[in-house]
Amino acid sequence: MKETSRAKNLLTKAQLRRTPGRVAILKVLLGATGAITWKEIAAGMGTSRLDKVTIYRALDKFVETGLVHKAYTHNRTWHFELARNCTRNQCHPHFTCTQCGQTYCLVEVCPPILPDMKNGFIVHRQQVRLEGLCPGCA
Protein backbone atom coordinates (compact mmCIF):
# COMPACT_ATOMS: atom_id res chain seq x y z
CA MET A 1 0.00 0.00 0.00
CA LYS A 2 2.89 2.36 0.81
CA GLU A 3 4.34 1.96 -2.69
CA THR A 4 0.92 2.68 -4.22
CA SER A 5 0.71 6.04 -2.48
CA ARG A 6 4.36 6.81 -3.33
CA ALA A 7 3.68 5.99 -6.99
CA LYS A 8 0.59 8.21 -7.01
CA ASN A 9 2.55 11.06 -5.40
CA LEU A 10 5.31 10.77 -8.01
CA LEU A 11 2.74 10.96 -10.80
CA THR A 12 1.09 13.98 -9.21
CA LYS A 13 4.44 15.79 -8.86
CA ALA A 14 5.24 15.01 -12.49
CA GLN A 15 1.78 16.33 -13.45
CA LEU A 16 0.81 13.03 -15.06
CA ARG A 17 -2.54 11.24 -14.92
CA ARG A 18 -2.66 8.59 -12.21
CA THR A 19 -3.88 5.64 -14.25
CA PRO A 20 -3.83 2.13 -12.76
CA GLY A 21 -1.23 1.06 -15.34
CA ARG A 22 1.14 3.94 -14.59
CA VAL A 23 0.79 3.32 -10.86
CA ALA A 24 1.54 -0.39 -11.36
CA ILE A 25 4.65 0.35 -13.45
CA LEU A 26 5.96 2.84 -10.88
CA LYS A 27 5.35 0.36 -8.04
CA VAL A 28 7.61 -2.13 -9.82
CA LEU A 29 10.28 0.54 -10.37
CA LEU A 30 10.04 1.64 -6.71
CA GLY A 31 10.74 -1.94 -5.63
CA ALA A 32 13.58 -2.53 -8.08
CA THR A 33 17.16 -2.57 -6.83
CA GLY A 34 18.54 -1.28 -10.13
CA ALA A 35 17.75 -0.62 -13.75
CA ILE A 36 15.30 -3.16 -15.22
CA THR A 37 13.90 -4.02 -18.66
CA TRP A 38 10.30 -3.67 -19.79
CA LYS A 39 10.01 -7.48 -19.54
CA GLU A 40 11.07 -7.37 -15.89
CA ILE A 41 8.56 -4.57 -15.30
CA ALA A 42 5.81 -6.65 -16.92
CA ALA A 43 6.75 -9.72 -14.87
CA GLY A 44 6.73 -7.67 -11.66
CA MET A 45 3.23 -6.36 -12.26
CA GLY A 46 1.53 -9.62 -11.31
CA THR A 47 -2.18 -9.46 -12.12
CA SER A 48 -1.91 -5.87 -13.42
CA ARG A 49 -0.36 -7.03 -16.69
CA LEU A 50 -0.10 -4.53 -19.53
CA ASP A 51 1.06 -5.10 -23.09
CA LYS A 52 4.50 -4.04 -24.31
CA VAL A 53 3.23 -0.96 -26.17
CA THR A 54 1.35 0.37 -23.13
CA ILE A 55 4.37 -0.14 -20.89
CA TYR A 56 6.69 1.60 -23.36
CA ARG A 57 4.29 4.53 -23.81
CA ALA A 58 4.12 5.03 -20.05
CA LEU A 59 7.90 4.74 -19.73
CA ASP A 60 8.43 7.24 -22.56
CA LYS A 61 6.16 9.72 -20.76
CA PHE A 62 8.03 9.10 -17.48
CA VAL A 63 11.37 9.74 -19.23
CA GLU A 64 10.00 12.87 -20.93
CA THR A 65 8.98 14.34 -17.55
CA GLY A 66 12.24 13.33 -15.81
CA LEU A 67 10.55 10.84 -13.48
CA VAL A 68 12.41 7.85 -14.95
CA HIS A 69 15.57 7.54 -16.99
CA LYS A 70 16.66 4.86 -19.36
CA ALA A 71 20.10 3.41 -19.72
CA TYR A 72 21.35 1.51 -22.76
CA THR A 73 23.01 -1.60 -21.45
CA HIS A 74 24.04 -5.11 -22.43
CA ASN A 75 22.65 -6.62 -25.64
CA ARG A 76 21.19 -3.30 -26.87
CA THR A 77 18.35 -3.44 -24.35
CA TRP A 78 16.93 -0.37 -22.62
CA HIS A 79 16.81 -0.55 -18.85
CA PHE A 80 14.65 1.81 -16.81
CA GLU A 81 14.81 3.13 -13.26
CA LEU A 82 13.57 6.02 -11.21
CA ALA A 83 15.65 9.13 -11.81
CA ARG A 84 16.25 9.70 -8.12
CA ASN A 85 20.03 9.23 -8.45
CA CYS A 86 20.56 11.24 -11.63
CA THR A 87 20.29 14.71 -13.05
CA ARG A 88 18.91 15.72 -16.43
CA ASN A 89 22.47 16.04 -17.77
CA GLN A 90 24.16 13.07 -16.18
CA CYS A 91 23.13 9.56 -15.26
CA HIS A 92 25.12 7.52 -12.77
CA PRO A 93 27.25 4.75 -14.32
CA HIS A 94 25.81 1.29 -14.91
CA PHE A 95 27.77 -1.97 -14.81
CA THR A 96 26.50 -5.02 -16.69
CA CYS A 97 27.94 -8.46 -16.05
CA THR A 98 28.73 -10.11 -19.38
CA GLN A 99 28.26 -13.57 -17.86
CA CYS A 100 25.00 -13.39 -15.84
CA GLY A 101 23.55 -10.29 -17.52
CA GLN A 102 22.74 -8.51 -14.25
CA THR A 103 22.91 -4.69 -14.40
CA TYR A 104 24.13 -2.77 -11.37
CA CYS A 105 23.69 0.93 -10.62
CA LEU A 106 26.91 2.53 -9.46
CA VAL A 107 25.32 5.52 -7.71
CA GLU A 108 28.39 6.05 -5.54
CA VAL A 109 30.55 6.69 -8.64
CA CYS A 110 30.37 10.22 -10.02
CA PRO A 111 32.48 10.73 -13.14
CA PRO A 112 33.23 14.34 -14.08
CA ILE A 113 30.88 15.93 -16.59
CA LEU A 114 32.60 16.62 -19.89
CA PRO A 115 32.50 20.20 -21.07
CA ASP A 116 31.16 20.99 -24.52
CA MET A 117 33.57 19.52 -27.00
CA LYS A 118 35.36 21.28 -29.82
CA ASN A 119 34.28 21.17 -33.45
CA GLY A 120 30.70 22.19 -32.66
CA PHE A 121 29.65 19.19 -30.56
CA ILE A 122 27.28 20.05 -27.70
CA VAL A 123 26.84 17.50 -24.88
CA HIS A 124 23.20 17.22 -23.73
CA ARG A 125 23.45 14.10 -21.59
CA GLN A 126 26.30 11.95 -20.38
CA GLN A 127 25.98 8.24 -19.59
CA VAL A 128 28.69 5.78 -18.60
CA ARG A 129 28.22 2.08 -19.29
CA LEU A 130 30.69 -0.50 -18.02
CA GLU A 131 30.84 -4.20 -18.82
CA GLY A 132 32.75 -7.03 -17.21
CA LEU A 133 32.28 -9.65 -14.52
CA CYS A 134 30.32 -8.99 -11.32
CA PRO A 135 31.69 -10.22 -7.97
CA GLY A 136 29.48 -13.33 -8.14
CA CYS A 137 30.78 -14.35 -11.57
CA ALA A 138 34.41 -13.26 -11.20
TIDREN-181670 format. One record per residue: residue number from 1; chain; x, y negated, z of N, C-alpha, C in turn. Coordinates in nm, 4 decimals, padded with zeros to 6 digits. Each point is the difference from the previous one (the first is absolute). Example, Ala and Ser with C-alpha at 12.3 -4.5 7.8 and 13.67 -1.06 7.14 Angstrom:
! TIDREN-181670
1 A 01.3190 00.5690 00.7800 -00.0890 -00.1190 00.0000 00.0900 -00.1200 00.0000;
2 A -00.0350 -00.1050 -00.0720 00.0820 -00.1190 00.0060 -00.0770 -00.1090 00.0730;
***
This chain:
! TIDREN-181670
1 A 00.0819 00.1198 00.0000 -00.0819 -00.1198 00.0000 00.0864 -00.1263 00.0000;
2 A 00.1123 00.0054 00.0734 00.0900 -00.1148 00.0076 00.0542 -00.0360 -00.1385;
3 A 00.0375 00.1018 -00.0778 00.0537 -00.0263 -00.1339 -00.1076 -00.0556 -00.0930;
4 A -00.1252 00.0379 00.0218 -00.1088 -00.0541 -00.0820 -00.0127 -00.1498 00.0222;
5 A 00.0033 -00.0424 00.1250 -00.0122 -00.1436 00.0272 00.1252 -00.0749 -00.0466;
6 A 00.1171 00.0604 00.0123 00.1228 -00.0627 -00.0507 -00.0072 -00.0159 -00.1510;
7 A -00.0483 00.1033 -00.0696 -00.0124 -00.0055 -00.1456 -00.0979 -00.1102 -00.0403;
8 A -00.1122 -00.0086 00.0691 -00.0985 -00.1034 -00.0310 00.0568 -00.1393 00.0251;
9 A 00.0761 -00.0151 00.1077 00.0625 -00.1300 00.0291 00.1006 -00.0396 -00.1083;
10 A 00.0787 00.0965 -00.0470 00.0965 -00.0283 -00.1066 -00.0709 -00.0464 -00.1274;
11 A -00.1101 00.0664 -00.0324 -00.0757 -00.0386 -00.1189 -00.0587 -00.1397 00.0151;
12 A -00.0501 -00.0301 00.1195 -00.0565 -00.1329 00.0242 00.1078 -00.1070 -00.0138;
13 A 00.1175 00.0233 00.0588 00.1099 -00.0968 -00.0094 00.0459 -00.0199 -00.1438;
14 A -00.0059 00.1058 -00.0796 00.0405 -00.0085 -00.1404 -00.1140 -00.0529 -00.0880;
15 A -00.1129 -00.0285 00.0613 -00.1191 -00.0505 -00.0691 -00.0479 00.0966 -00.1077;
16 A -00.0005 00.1289 00.0360 -00.0491 00.1049 -00.0892 -00.1268 00.0622 00.0580;
17 A -00.0859 00.0483 -00.0888 -00.1221 00.0685 00.0454 00.0381 00.1243 00.0789;
18 A -00.0765 00.0256 00.1043 00.0263 00.1148 00.0877 -00.0850 00.1191 -00.0429;
19 A 00.0365 00.0596 -00.1128 -00.0736 00.1161 -00.0489 00.0472 00.1249 00.0745;
20 A -00.0839 00.1022 00.0077 00.0419 00.1241 00.0674 00.1272 00.0601 -00.0608;
21 A 00.0138 -00.0076 -00.1328 00.1191 00.0545 -00.0651 00.1264 -00.0748 00.0383;
22 A -00.0060 -00.1322 -00.0014 00.1167 -00.0802 00.0389 00.0376 00.0246 00.1451;
23 A -00.0995 00.0089 00.0857 00.0269 00.0277 00.1419 00.0670 00.1358 00.0146;
24 A -00.0501 00.1008 -00.0727 00.0581 00.1349 00.0080 00.1448 00.0018 -00.0481;
25 A 00.0288 -00.0706 -00.1081 00.1375 -00.0056 -00.0524 00.0919 -00.0669 00.1018;
26 A -00.0441 -00.1116 00.0572 00.0831 -00.0705 00.0980 00.0207 00.0831 00.1262;
27 A -00.1001 00.0777 00.0398 00.0177 00.0872 00.1171 00.1119 00.1002 -00.0238;
28 A 00.0068 00.0542 -00.1207 00.1074 00.0945 -00.0328 00.1342 -00.0720 00.0045;
29 A 00.0073 -00.1192 -00.0597 00.1256 -00.0760 00.0001 00.0412 -00.0412 00.1412;
30 A -00.0964 -00.0324 00.0849 00.0313 -00.0354 00.1395 00.0600 00.1186 00.0754;
31 A -00.0413 00.1206 -00.0349 00.0513 00.1186 00.0675 00.1260 00.0576 -00.0610;
32 A 00.0404 -00.0526 -00.1147 00.1178 00.0533 -00.0686 00.1282 -00.0468 00.0677;
33 A 00.1005 00.0854 -00.0026 00.1294 -00.0345 00.0596 00.0946 -00.0635 -00.1004;
34 A -00.0401 -00.0047 -00.1253 00.0835 -00.0600 -00.1040 -00.0810 -00.0207 -00.1254;
35 A 00.0676 -00.0252 -00.1095 -00.0662 -00.0204 -00.1276 -00.0551 00.1322 -00.0519;
36 A -00.1258 -00.0017 -00.0496 -00.0641 00.1231 -00.0457 -00.0623 -00.0208 -00.1381;
37 A -00.0211 00.1094 -00.0712 -00.0566 -00.0028 -00.1345 -00.1522 -00.0052 00.0063;
38 A -00.0615 -00.0279 -00.1147 -00.1460 -00.0014 -00.0041 -00.0555 00.1384 00.0324;
39 A 00.0724 00.1062 -00.0383 -00.0457 00.1359 00.0305 -00.0010 00.0249 00.1501;
40 A 00.1025 -00.0511 00.0696 00.0048 00.0153 00.1455 -00.1100 -00.0829 00.0661;
41 A -00.0303 -00.1150 -00.0578 -00.1110 -00.0813 00.0510 -00.1303 00.0764 -00.0167;
42 A -00.0225 00.0558 -00.1198 -00.1225 00.0757 -00.0263 -00.0128 00.1189 00.0947;
43 A 00.1097 00.0716 00.0214 -00.0031 00.1157 00.0889 -00.0294 -00.0406 00.1445;
44 A 00.0481 -00.1175 00.0396 -00.0205 -00.0463 00.1368 -00.1378 -00.0566 00.0273;
45 A -00.0802 -00.0160 -00.1036 -00.1319 -00.0591 00.0167 -00.1046 00.0986 00.0480;
46 A 00.0306 00.1287 -00.0012 -00.0956 00.0994 00.0481 -00.1280 -00.0010 -00.0812;
47 A -00.1129 -00.0187 00.0670 -00.1302 00.0040 -00.0672 -00.0310 -00.1272 -00.0774;
48 A 00.0791 -00.1045 00.0171 -00.0211 -00.1276 -00.0689 00.0725 -00.0037 -00.1338;
49 A 00.0048 00.1099 -00.0699 00.0772 00.0099 -00.1237 -00.0464 -00.1003 -00.1053;
50 A 00.0971 -00.0596 -00.0662 -00.0242 -00.0900 -00.1120 00.0804 00.0501 -00.1187;
51 A -00.0410 -00.0359 -00.1206 00.0762 00.0428 -00.1168 00.1249 -00.0869 -00.0161;
52 A 00.0899 00.0460 -00.0851 00.1292 -00.0651 -00.0207 -00.0155 -00.1456 -00.0435;
53 A -00.0920 -00.0272 -00.0920 -00.0191 -00.1354 -00.0511 -00.0457 -00.0938 00.1114;
54 A -00.0921 00.0436 00.0823 -00.0499 -00.0829 00.1101 00.1105 -00.0297 00.1002;
55 A 00.0800 00.1003 00.0311 00.1114 -00.0198 00.0935 00.0996 -00.0997 -00.0585;
56 A 00.0366 00.0172 -00.1274 00.0957 -00.0918 -00.0620 -00.0542 -00.1429 -00.0084;
57 A -00.1277 -00.0152 -00.0300 -00.0584 -00.1344 -00.0059 00.0079 -00.0685 00.1363;
58 A -00.0329 00.0746 00.1041 00.0084 -00.0562 00.1354 00.1444 -00.0352 00.0340;
59 A 00.0926 00.0899 -00.0308 00.1411 -00.0255 00.0286 00.0521 -00.1202 -00.0775;
60 A -00.0404 -00.0135 -00.1259 00.0408 -00.1163 -00.0793 -00.0491 -00.1294 00.0641;
61 A -00.1227 -00.0002 00.0498 -00.0552 -00.1186 00.0664 00.0757 -00.0273 00.1299;
62 A 00.0346 00.1057 00.0734 00.0771 -00.0167 00.1241 00.1377 -00.0588 -00.0290;
63 A 00.0638 00.0463 -00.1076 00.1321 -00.0511 -00.0386 -00.0124 -00.1461 -00.0422;
64 A -00.1020 -00.0306 -00.0782 -00.0227 -00.1366 -00.0489 -00.0158 -00.0997 00.1158;
65 A -00.0629 00.0424 00.1079 -00.0230 -00.0896 00.1139 00.1132 00.0050 00.1027;
66 A 00.0996 00.0879 -00.0207 00.1127 00.0083 00.0923 -00.0254 00.0884 00.1207;
67 A -00.1100 00.0718 00.0007 -00.0337 00.0889 00.1113 00.0839 00.1277 -00.0034;
68 A 00.0276 00.0471 -00.1204 00.0751 00.1239 -00.0226 00.1082 -00.0305 -00.1024;
69 A 00.1091 00.0729 00.0064 00.0980 -00.0111 -00.1080 00.0256 00.1392 -00.0552;
70 A 00.0519 00.0002 -00.1208 00.0316 00.1283 -00.0619 00.1483 00.0054 -00.0288;
71 A 00.0540 00.1181 00.0153 00.1423 00.0220 -00.0220 00.0149 00.1122 -00.1018;
72 A 00.0786 -00.0251 -00.1029 00.0316 00.1030 -00.0990 00.1038 00.0916 00.0627;
73 A -00.0324 00.1243 00.0076 00.0939 00.0943 00.0606 00.0200 00.1219 -00.0889;
74 A 00.0453 00.1058 00.0581 00.0378 00.1233 -00.0674 -00.1029 00.0461 -00.1034;
75 A 00.0460 00.0495 -00.1103 -00.0822 00.0559 -00.1077 -00.0992 -00.0990 -00.0594;
76 A 00.0357 -00.1280 -00.0032 -00.0824 -00.1049 -00.0604 -00.1416 -00.0040 00.0572;
77 A -00.0128 00.0187 00.1283 -00.1293 -00.0006 00.0666 -00.0091 -00.1219 00.0903;
78 A -00.1119 -00.0720 -00.0069 -00.0208 -00.1132 00.0897 -00.0387 00.0508 00.1370;
79 A 00.0597 -00.0595 00.1004 -00.0332 00.0265 00.1398 -00.0525 -00.1296 00.0596;
80 A -00.0970 00.0110 00.0878 -00.0665 -00.1174 00.0566 00.0112 00.0020 00.1522;
81 A 00.0077 -00.1196 00.0575 -00.0025 -00.0144 00.1453 -00.0448 -00.1405 00.0357;
82 A -00.0417 -00.0158 00.1240 -00.0380 -00.1326 00.0456 00.1209 -00.0913 -00.0078;
83 A -00.0231 -00.1243 -00.0327 00.1101 -00.0953 -00.0203 00.0423 -00.0663 00.1298;
84 A -00.0152 00.0687 00.1106 00.0326 -00.0599 00.1295 00.1500 -00.0158 00.0227;
85 A 00.0831 00.0703 -00.0741 00.1454 -00.0076 00.0182 00.0703 -00.0684 -00.1166;
86 A -00.0753 -00.0718 -00.0828 00.0577 -00.0608 -00.1192 -00.0489 -00.1428 -00.0156;
87 A 00.0677 -00.0711 -00.0872 -00.0455 -00.1328 -00.0387 -00.0420 00.0074 -00.1470;
88 A -00.0559 -00.1067 -00.0502 -00.0406 -00.0020 -00.1413 00.1204 00.0143 -00.0921;
89 A 00.1176 -00.0473 00.0434 00.1184 00.0011 -00.0854 00.0907 00.1196 00.0207;
90 A -00.0131 00.0668 00.1133 00.0910 00.1108 00.0258 -00.0688 00.1114 00.0768;
91 A 00.0178 00.1196 -00.0501 -00.0513 00.1198 00.0645 00.1175 00.0703 00.0681;
92 A -00.0263 00.0599 00.1156 00.1073 00.0737 00.0655 00.0436 00.1173 -00.0884;
93 A 00.1217 00.0485 00.0159 00.0476 00.1119 -00.0821 -00.0762 00.1298 00.0289;
94 A -00.0066 00.0831 -00.1015 -00.0604 00.1330 00.0131 00.1040 00.1046 -00.0376;
95 A -00.0002 00.1104 00.0734 00.0919 00.1104 -00.0258 -00.0842 00.1218 -00.0349;
96 A 00.0282 00.0629 -00.1124 -00.0711 00.1208 -00.0406 00.0970 00.1164 -00.0049;
97 A -00.0357 00.1069 00.0693 00.0823 00.1207 00.0001 -00.0210 00.0726 -00.1329;
98 A 00.1089 00.0273 -00.0696 -00.0086 00.0649 -00.1304 -00.0282 00.1493 00.0118;
99 A 00.0091 00.0540 00.1220 -00.0281 00.1423 00.0176 -00.1443 00.0238 00.0436;
100 A -00.0453 -00.0664 00.1073 -00.1357 00.0250 00.0510 -00.1026 -00.1001 -00.0533;
101 A 00.0472 -00.1113 -00.0563 -00.0904 -00.0984 -00.0579 -00.0594 -00.0994 00.0984;
102 A 00.0314 00.0126 00.1267 -00.0525 -00.0918 00.1020 00.0580 -00.1398 -00.0203;
103 A -00.0848 -00.1025 00.0160 00.0439 -00.1390 -00.0110 -00.0013 -00.0631 00.1380;
104 A 00.1084 -00.0659 00.0343 00.0144 -00.0637 00.1308 00.0097 -00.1512 -00.0169;
105 A -00.0638 -00.0723 00.0894 00.0102 -00.1458 00.0022 00.1163 -00.0380 00.0901;
106 A 00.0903 -00.0796 -00.0509 00.1159 -00.0432 00.0771 -00.0231 -00.1447 00.0445;
107 A -00.0977 -00.0186 00.0895 -00.0387 -00.1354 00.0408 00.1085 -00.0701 00.0808;
108 A 00.0922 00.0778 00.0574 00.1067 -00.0608 00.0793 00.1147 -00.0521 -00.0876;
109 A -00.0024 00.0330 -00.1294 00.1031 -00.0445 -00.0930 -00.0524 -00.1222 -00.0749;
110 A 00.0773 -00.1073 00.0008 -00.0424 -00.1238 -00.0645 00.1107 -00.0502 -00.0931;
111 A -00.0028 00.0451 -00.1256 00.1031 -00.0459 -00.0928 -00.0186 -00.1482 -00.0305;
112 A 00.1070 -00.0692 -00.0323 -00.0131 -00.1431 -00.0317 -00.0806 -00.0196 -00.1281;
113 A -00.0772 -00.1067 -00.0033 -00.0774 -00.0329 -00.1190 00.0941 -00.0642 -00.1021;
114 A -00.0058 00.0502 -00.1215 00.0832 -00.0549 -00.1068 -00.0531 -00.1360 -00.0435;
115 A 00.0889 -00.0928 -00.0219 -00.0459 -00.1297 -00.0523 -00.0387 00.0166 -00.1466;
116 A -00.0646 -00.1009 -00.0556 -00.0306 00.0052 -00.1431 00.1291 00.0227 -00.0768;
117 A -00.0071 00.0868 -00.0967 00.1190 00.0378 -00.0746 00.0245 -00.0978 -00.1148;
118 A 00.1179 00.0070 -00.0531 00.0367 -00.0855 -00.1141 -00.0699 00.0483 -00.1263;
119 A 00.0169 -00.0698 -00.1051 -00.0544 00.0334 -00.1317 -00.1523 -00.0055 -00.0046;
120 A -00.0621 -00.0769 00.0905 -00.1440 -00.0202 -00.0069 -00.0858 00.1027 00.0711;
121 A 00.0596 00.0990 00.0664 -00.0788 00.0980 00.0732 -00.0524 -00.0630 00.1284;
122 A -00.1248 00.0270 00.0332 -00.0599 -00.0495 00.1240 -00.0524 00.1202 00.0771;
123 A 00.0484 00.0215 00.1220 -00.0404 00.1135 00.0828 -00.1312 -00.0351 00.0711;
124 A -00.1034 00.0822 -00.0237 -00.1285 -00.0193 00.0673 -00.0160 00.0935 00.1189;
125 A 00.0544 00.1196 -00.0113 -00.0133 00.0991 00.1071 00.1200 00.0921 -00.0050;
126 A 00.0485 00.0346 00.1161 00.1159 00.0881 00.0096 -00.0394 00.1271 00.0745;
127 A 00.0321 00.1149 -00.0593 -00.0245 00.1289 00.0638 00.1276 00.0826 -00.0087;
128 A 00.0264 00.0758 00.1057 00.1169 00.0877 00.0018 -00.0504 00.1427 00.0171;
129 A 00.0426 00.0875 -00.0899 -00.0394 00.1399 00.0042 00.1259 00.0846 00.0082;
130 A 00.0050 00.0843 00.0994 00.1158 00.0884 00.0188 -00.0436 00.1450 -00.0139;
131 A 00.0862 00.0832 -00.0532 -00.0276 00.1425 -00.0130 00.1177 00.0789 00.0551;
132 A -00.0293 00.1159 00.0516 00.1033 00.0884 00.0548 -00.0649 00.1092 00.0816;
133 A 00.0701 00.0477 00.1019 -00.0527 00.1043 00.0859 -00.0358 -00.0555 00.1364;
134 A -00.1174 00.0322 00.0489 -00.0425 -00.0425 00.1339 00.0723 00.0839 00.1039;
135 A -00.0048 -00.0381 00.1275 00.0691 00.0779 00.1036 -00.0440 00.1459 00.0059;
136 A -00.1272 00.0273 -00.0268 -00.0493 00.1374 00.0046 00.0508 00.0870 -00.1138;
137 A 00.0323 -00.0607 -00.1130 00.0468 00.0761 -00.1168 00.1511 -00.0022 -00.0154;
138 A 00.0670 -00.0910 00.0696 00.1450 -00.0165 -00.0167 00.0777 00.1177 00.0538;
***
